[in-house]
Amino acid sequence: MTLSADLQLELGSFRLAAKFSAPGDGIAVLFGPSGSGKSTLLSVLAGFRRADSGTIRLGGQSLDALPPHRRGLGLVFQDARLFPHLSVRQNIAYAWKRAPEQKRPDIEAVARFFDIAAQLDRPVTNLSGGEKSRVALARAVVAAPDYLLLDEPFAALDGARRRAFIQVLLDMHRNYRLPMMVVTHDIDDAAALATHLVVLKCGQVAAQGAFLEASRVQEFQAMLDSSDIGTAMPAAALRSSHHGRSLWLRADHVLLAAEEPRAVSARNVLAGMVRTIIAESEQSRLVELDTPAGAVLARVTPDAVRELGLAAGNKAWALVKAHAL
């Protein structure tokens, strides 16, 4: 169930011209800064806004002429948008009744999966923000969509609650085999979730592809804040308390050594070879290191480059504290 689009839409001075393809066997992250058109693109895909031209396809079917309820796409909004006059059970049942009869899952089982079984008969107005988000996900699942679109569903959460919700999305994708496209502008969220990346900048797709590769292209790195510059690495390659797919390893969190470190507190020591050294400014150099776990970027001073003898082809070691992850 690949989701693909090649569409154009003009809204005043803003022009959306997006062409992408998101595979149906993983989680695609739609990444971009505020105002890049991410929410607008989702609303066009879902059929709530019509494109001026172009096409949208899910699997082998064109969705262009279909109304929203016949597109096979679910949409979870940032603010949950539950019916305030209904209970949790009634909110979920509203979507369940509209799903194809042969695809309807058991409401009780879905509620248990999302850990809201005890809240089924409570008014949604009495729920916490995290509980409302889980109800919105449960409602989306019982509608039995072929593809689920999520517009920054964890934007109102922070800290442990945000990490827990990301784990819920990963578990939901695995348990229900539900392909998803998740909108975010947070690089850590993107790394935790994505198998595929679609980067939107000023209404156009600037990069796309498998996350570990697409996140390294210059067009993507140029969109990040200076403090977020780094590389994605498989979570299993590093010691941390993180349980997502990948970790975003910031260049500012990496120390370099010219000799193999011994008896250090850093839990991650990666041997590698210097690939390139990029001059960011008079006082900053980005050193790219090839390691068996993947590419690593480290931000160091010109003095450090000179004193450590860092040069393309030379061996070096990257040190990363577990707490930095």
LUMLOKE-326116 format. One record per residue (C-alpha): residue number from 1; x, y, z; residue in one letter; chain. Coordinates in steps of 0.05 Angstrom, whole numbers, plus 5000, padded with zeros to 4 digits. Each point is the difference from the previous one (the first is absolute). Layout:
LUMLOKE-326116
NODE  seq    xx    yy    zz  type  mol
NODE  NUM     X     Y     Z     A    A
...
***
This chain:
LUMLOKE-326116
NODE  seq    xx    yy    zz  type  mol
NODE    1  5000  5000  5000     M    A
NODE    2  5050  5053  4977     T    A
NODE    3  4975  5071  5008     L    A
NODE    4  5023  5045  4945     S    A
NODE    5  4982  5070  4976     A    A
NODE    6  5019  5051  4948     D    A
NODE    7  4957  5061  5013     L    A
NODE    8  4997  5075  4997     Q    A
NODE    9  4960  5050  5041     L    A
NODE   10  5003  5076  5005     E    A
NODE   11  4975  5034  5064     L    A
NODE   12  5012  5075  4992     G    A
NODE   13  5075  5010  4997     S    A
NODE   14  5014  4928  5023     F    A
NODE   15  5009  4945  4948     R    A
NODE   16  5000  4926  5016     L    A
NODE   17  5034  4958  4947     A    A
NODE   18  5014  4933  5031     A    A
NODE   19  5023  4936  4966     K    A
NODE   20  5016  4940  5044     F    A
NODE   21  4990  4926  5011     S    A
NODE   22  4994  4969  5070     A    A
NODE   23  5005  4924  5005     P    A
NODE   24  4944  4961  5033     G    A
NODE   25  5043  4955  5043     D    A
NODE   26  5027  5051  5051     G    A
NODE   27  4992  5068  5031     I    A
NODE   28  5012  5061  4957     A    A
NODE   29  5016  5065  5035     V    A
NODE   30  4980  5065  4966     L    A
NODE   31  5052  5049  5026     F    A
NODE   32  5006  5074  4992     G    A
NODE   33  5000  5067  5036     P    A
NODE   34  4936  5037  5019     S    A
NODE   35  4967  5030  4939     G    A
NODE   36  5030  4950  4951     S    A
NODE   37  4931  4971  4982     G    A
NODE   38  5000  4935  5040     K    A
NODE   39  4929  5006  5027     S    A
NODE   40  4974  5026  4934     T    A
NODE   41  5030  4940  4964     L    A
NODE   42  4966  4952  5049     L    A
NODE   43  4933  5034  4990     S    A
NODE   44  5007  4994  4924     V    A
NODE   45  5019  4926  5006     L    A
NODE   46  4940  4987  5045     A    A
NODE   47  4952  5036  4953     G    A
NODE   48  4982  5058  5046     F    A
NODE   49  5031  5049  4951     R    A
NODE   50  5002  4993  4924     R    A
NODE   51  5065  5007  4962     A    A
NODE   52  5000  5046  4939     D    A
NODE   53  5032  4945  4959     S    A
NODE   54  5037  4934  5006     G    A
NODE   55  4985  4931  5026     T    A
NODE   56  5000  4959  5065     I    A
NODE   57  5005  4925  5000     R    A
NODE   58  4994  4947  5054     L    A
NODE   59  5025  4933  4974     G    A
NODE   60  4974  4996  4930     G    A
NODE   61  4939  5044  5012     Q    A
NODE   62  4992  5073  4983     S    A
NODE   63  4969  5040  5057     L    A
NODE   64  4990  5065  4963     D    A
NODE   65  4925  4994  4987     A    A
NODE   66  4983  4965  5066     L    A
NODE   67  4969  5035  5060     P    A
NODE   68  5039  4996  5066     P    A
NODE   69  4960  4942  5029     H    A
NODE   70  5015  4955  4940     R    A
NODE   71  5075  5012  4995     R    A
NODE   72  5022  4948  5050     G    A
NODE   73  5041  5053  5037     L    A
NODE   74  4993  5014  5074     G    A
NODE   75  5020  5067  5028     L    A
NODE   76  5019  5015  5073     V    A
NODE   77  5004  5074  5015     F    A
NODE   78  5047  5036  5047     Q    A
NODE   79  4944  5017  5049     D    A
NODE   80  4965  4931  4999     A    A
NODE   81  4932  5031  4980     R    A
NODE   82  4958  4953  5042     L    A
NODE   83  4925  5011  5006     F    A
NODE   84  4994  5035  5068     P    A
NODE   85  4928  4978  5012     H    A
NODE   86  5016  4927  4992     L    A
NODE   87  5035  4949  5044     S    A
NODE   88  5065  4966  4981     V    A
NODE   89  4962  4938  4977     R    A
NODE   90  4951  5042  4959     Q    A
NODE   91  5057  5038  4966     N    A
NODE   92  5033  4935  4980     I    A
NODE   93  4934  4968  4979     A    A
NODE   94  4985  5059  4954     Y    A
NODE   95  5059  4980  4956     A    A
NODE   96  4989  4925  5010     W    A
NODE   97  4930  5003  4970     K    A
NODE   98  5028  5033  4937     R    A
NODE   99  5054  4948  4988     A    A
NODE  100  4988  4943  4950     P    A
NODE  101  4964  4945  5040     E    A
NODE  102  5051  4946  4983     Q    A
NODE  103  5058  5044  5024     K    A
NODE  104  4970  5025  5066     R    A
NODE  105  5046  4984  5059     P    A
NODE  106  4974  4986  5070     D    A
NODE  107  4992  5066  5038     I    A
NODE  108  5017  4969  5067     E    A
NODE  109  5063  4969  4972     A    A
NODE  110  5022  5066  4969     V    A
NODE  111  4986  5036  5065     A    A
NODE  112  5044  4951  5038     R    A
NODE  113  5056  5008  4949     F    A
NODE  114  4999  5076  5010     F    A
NODE  115  4993  4993  5076     D    A
NODE  116  4933  5037  5003     I    A
NODE  117  4954  4942  5017     A    A
NODE  118  4987  5029  5069     A    A
NODE  119  4979  5067  4969     Q    A
NODE  120  4951  4973  4948     L    A
NODE  121  4938  5026  5036     D    A
NODE  122  5030  5066  5022     R    A
NODE  123  4985  5067  4966     P    A
NODE  124  5058  5021  4957     V    A
NODE  125  5000  5068  5034     T    A
NODE  126  5026  4965  5063     N    A
NODE  127  5062  4971  4965     L    A
NODE  128  5072  5024  5002     S    A
NODE  129  5035  5023  4937     G    A
NODE  130  5036  4934  4993     G    A
NODE  131  4935  4960  5009     E    A
NODE  132  4965  5042  4948     K    A
NODE  133  5056  4986  4951     S    A
NODE  134  4993  4925  5013     R    A
NODE  135  4925  5004  4988     V    A
NODE  136  5012  5036  4934     A    A
NODE  137  5047  4944  4979     L    A
NODE  138  4950  4946  5021     A    A
NODE  139  4946  5035  4961     R    A
NODE  140  5045  5002  4939     A    A
NODE  141  5018  4926  5006     V    A
NODE  142  4928  4975  5005     V    A
NODE  143  4983  5038  4936     A    A
NODE  144  5046  4949  4966     A    A
NODE  145  5037  5048  4953     P    A
NODE  146  5049  4974  4948     D    A
NODE  147  5048  5057  5017     Y    A
NODE  148  5002  5046  5060     L    A
NODE  149  5020  5074  4999     L    A
NODE  150  5019  5033  5066     L    A
NODE  151  5010  5075  5006     D    A
NODE  152  5049  5011  5058     E    A
NODE  153  4958  4956  5047     P    A
NODE  154  5049  5008  5058     F    A
NODE  155  5012  5075  4994     A    A
NODE  156  4965  5015  5066     A    A
NODE  157  5041  4947  5038     L    A
NODE  158  5070  5006  5027     D    A
NODE  159  5053  4960  5036     G    A
NODE  160  4982  4930  5022     A    A
NODE  161  4928  5006  4974     R    A
NODE  162  5026  5018  4931     R    A
NODE  163  5048  4941  4998     R    A
NODE  164  4945  4953  5025     A    A
NODE  165  4953  5024  4945     F    A
NODE  166  5053  4989  4946     I    A
NODE  167  5007  4929  5026     Q    A
NODE  168  4924  4992  4994     V    A
NODE  169  5005  5020  4926     L    A
NODE  170  5056  4950  4988     L    A
NODE  171  4960  4945  5035     D    A
NODE  172  4937  5019  4962     M    A
NODE  173  5035  4997  4933     H    A
NODE  174  5029  4931  5017     R    A
NODE  175  4937  4971  5031     N    A
NODE  176  4949  5023  4948     Y    A
NODE  177  5048  5000  4940     R    A
NODE  178  4976  5070  4986     L    A
NODE  179  5043  5044  4954     P    A
NODE  180  5004  5071  5025     M    A
NODE  181  5023  5070  4981     M    A
NODE  182  5017  5042  5061     V    A
NODE  183  5011  5075  4997     V    A
NODE  184  5053  5029  5045     T    A
NODE  185  5052  5055  5002     H    A
NODE  186  5039  4967  5057     D    A
NODE  187  5062  4962  4977     I    A
NODE  188  5000  4953  5061     D    A
NODE  189  4927  4980  4986     D    A
NODE  190  5017  4989  4927     A    A
NODE  191  5059  4956  5016     A    A
NODE  192  4961  4958  5050     A    A
NODE  193  4943  4986  4952     L    A
NODE  194  5021  5003  4928     A    A
NODE  195  5018  4946  4951     T    A
NODE  196  4989  5050  4944     H    A
NODE  197  5009  5076  4997     L    A
NODE  198  4964  5052  4958     V    A
NODE  199  5029  5070  5010     V    A
NODE  200  4955  5060  4984     L    A
NODE  201  5029  5069  4992     K    A
NODE  202  4960  5060  4976     C    A
NODE  203  4947  4954  4971     G    A
NODE  204  5047  4956  4961     Q    A
NODE  205  5032  4933  5015     V    A
NODE  206  5074  5013  5012     A    A
NODE  207  5021  4928  5015     A    A
NODE  208  4970  4932  5009     Q    A
NODE  209  5021  4928  5009     G    A
NODE  210  5019  4950  5054     A    A
NODE  211  5010  5039  5064     F    A
NODE  212  5072  4981  5016     L    A
NODE  213  5022  5022  4930     E    A
NODE  214  4952  5059  4985     A    A
NODE  215  5016  5033  5067     S    A
NODE  216  5073  5007  4979     R    A
NODE  217  4989  5039  4936     V    A
NODE  218  5020  5073  4999     Q    A
NODE  219  4930  5026  4986     E    A
NODE  220  4975  4969  5065     F    A
NODE  221  5060  5019  5043     Q    A
NODE  222  4993  5072  4977     A    A
NODE  223  4930  5003  5029     M    A
NODE  224  5023  4982  5070     L    A
NODE  225  5018  5049  5055     D    A
NODE  226  5075  5002  5012     S    A
NODE  227  4992  4964  5066     S    A
NODE  228  4962  4943  4966     D    A
NODE  229  5053  4985  4946     I    A
NODE  230  5018  4927  5005     G    A
NODE  231  4986  4931  4972     T    A
NODE  232  4950  4944  5011     A    A
NODE  233  5024  4933  5026     M    A
NODE  234  4962  4935  5013     P    A
NODE  235  4980  5000  5073     A    A
NODE  236  5029  4930  5009     A    A
NODE  237  5069  5026  4981     A    A
NODE  238  5006  5044  5062     L    A
NODE  239  4990  4991  5075     R    A
NODE  240  4944  5044  5025     S    A
NODE  241  4932  4997  5032     S    A
NODE  242  4968  5016  4933     H    A
NODE  243  4953  4949  4968     H    A
NODE  244  4983  5031  4933     G    A
NODE  245  5023  4977  4931     R    A
NODE  246  5058  5048  4996     S    A
NODE  247  5036  5052  5042     L    A
NODE  248  5018  5070  4978     W    A
NODE  249  5072  5010  5020     L    A
NODE  250  5016  5074  5003     R    A
NODE  251  5069  5024  4980     A    A
NODE  252  5005  5040  5065     D    A
NODE  253  4993  4936  5040     H    A
NODE  254  5059  4964  4969     V    A
NODE  255  5071  5003  5026     L    A
NODE  256  5059  4978  4957     L    A
NODE  257  5065  4965  5020     A    A
NODE  258  5061  4987  4958     A    A
NODE  259  5018  4938  5041     E    A
NODE  260  4957  4944  5025     E    A
NODE  261  4968  5024  5065     P    A
NODE  262  5007  4957  5062     R    A
NODE  263  4965  5004  5068     A    A
NODE  264  4950  5054  4979     V    A
NODE  265  4929  5010  5025     S    A
NODE  266  4970  5008  4931     A    A
NODE  267  4958  4938  4985     R    A
NODE  268  5009  5005  4925     N    A
NODE  269  5070  4998  4969     V    A
NODE  270  5000  4993  4924     L    A
NODE  271  5063  4989  4960     A    A
NODE  272  5000  5030  4930     G    A
NODE  273  5035  5035  4944     M    A
NODE  274  4996  5075  4985     V    A
NODE  275  4963  5010  4935     R    A
NODE  276  4995  5076  4994     T    A
NODE  277  5013  5063  5041     I    A
NODE  278  4953  5058  4985     I    A
NODE  279  5014  5072  5021     A    A
NODE  280  4934  5026  5030     E    A
NODE  281  5031  5066  5024     S    A
NODE  282  5065  5028  5025     E    A
NODE  283  4990  4964  5066     Q    A
NODE  284  4964  4937  4979     S    A
NODE  285  5016  4937  4960     R    A
NODE  286  4954  4942  4985     L    A
NODE  287  5038  4935  4998     V    A
NODE  288  4965  4941  4966     E    A
NODE  289  5022  4932  5024     L    A
NODE  290  4985  4933  4967     D    A
NODE  291  4987  4947  5053     T    A
NODE  292  4972  4928  4996     P    A
NODE  293  4935  5027  5031     A    A
NODE  294  4994  5055  4947     G    A
NODE  295  5023  5071  4987     A    A
NODE  296  5012  5046  5060     V    A
NODE  297  5007  5076  5000     L    A
NODE  298  5039  5036  5054     A    A
NODE  299  5006  5075  5009     R    A
NODE  300  5070  5021  5024     V    A
NODE  301  5045  5061  4998     T    A
NODE  302  5055  5011  4949     P    A
NODE  303  5050  4993  5057     D    A
NODE  304  4972  4931  5015     A    A
NODE  305  5007  4979  4928     V    A
NODE  306  5073  5022  5000     R    A
NODE  307  5019  4972  5068     E    A
NODE  308  4967  4932  4987     L    A
NODE  309  5029  4995  4930     G    A
NODE  310  4931  4990  4970     L    A
NODE  311  5002  4992  4924     A    A
NODE  312  4963  4961  4947     A    A
NODE  313  5021  4927  5004     G    A
NODE  314  5026  5004  5071     N    A
NODE  315  4972  4956  5055     K    A
NODE  316  4961  5031  5057     A    A
NODE  317  4951  4980  5056     W    A
NODE  318  4932  5030  5014     A    A
NODE  319  4976  5002  5073     L    A
NODE  320  4927  5010  5017     V    A
NODE  321  4970  5002  5070     K    A
NODE  322  4937  4958  5008     A    A
NODE  323  4966  5060  5035     H    A
NODE  324  5010  5041  4936     A    A
NODE  325  4951  4953  4966     L    A
***
